[in-house]
Amino acid sequence: MAIFRQYVAPFLVLLVFLVALLAVSARIFLPSDMAAPAPIEDVESASIQSPKNDLAPGLPTVDVPTLPTSAGSVEIK
């Protein structure tokens, strides 16, 4: 058990640290458009652009309100 505590465990910690350091440092060498954070899409525009379910025509889709809401009826354009 002493061998694991003195040699193997510190080696694994060092290995994880070096892999994380390599992953973070690799952003320097990426093109500038790939190093930027991913764009965040609007929630409402994503739900409007959702594809219709043609495989099961009898099932309601996400765009169809199925439960009454506190705001009354919801109309999706």
Secondary structure, 3 states (H helix, E strand, C coil): CHHHHHHHHHHHHHHHHHHHHHHHHHHHHCCHHHHCCCCCCCHHHHHHCCCCCCCCCCCCCCCCCCCCECCECCCCC
